[in-house]
């Protein structure tokens, strides 16, 4: 009976963390735990910019003709974006952005809301469980 209680209590203690991890896939490492609550914009979550893969692949599937300007860590997006028109936003002037171009922002360290382009409309958000890790905005 004591062994059964130990196993059951261990499962009950681990279950909330495991469920949180499963809900975040493929961003498992962004999950804290249920006791921490919603940590989006409180703690740094997608520091590896895993969302770039999903965002660039979504762009390829939905608007491959669009120019996509990458806010930071251009090489990560370029790795997934072969064949797309990608540009490094950090190396550009505002005059390089054309109406209708898309911009890929990370919400890491609130960079999206600190940007001069923070008021542009969001085309698509990428994340899980209420947390948005990447945003595609339109000029």
Secondary structure, DSSP 8 states (H G I E B T S, - for coil): -HHHHHHHHHHHHHHHHHHHHHHHTT-GGG---TTT---BTTB---TT-THHHHHHHHHHHH-TTSEEEESS-HHHHHHH-TTSEEEEGGG--GGG--TT-EEEEE-GGGHHHHSTTTTSEEEEEEEETTEEEEEEEE-
